[in-house]
Amino acid sequence: MVVISIEINVLKVSREIRYRMLSIVVIGKNESKNLPVLISSLRKFRQQAKFKTQIIYIDSNSSDQSVEIAKSFFDEIYVLSPSDH
């Protein structure tokens, strides 16, 4: 299962709101089969976004190739050890 958390940092200037950055956090474990589809969607989103994006992957100690696949796209990657659970 992939869990996605989205945080939007906004800067309000008088009556106008300007988006500074969108942070997307993806949490997964053994998602090597699903990550390519997610990455494709996130890549399209990032290209169309009118603001800066930061996309982070948090891996829950996968035993497959999830981390290696994530390295091809995500800005930051964190791998939780079994003691972190």
Secondary structure, 3 states (H helix, E strand, C coil): CCEEEEEEEEEEECCEEEEEEEEEEEEECCCCCCHHHHHHHHHHHHHHCCCEEEEEEEECCCCCCHHHHHCCCCCEEEECCHHHC
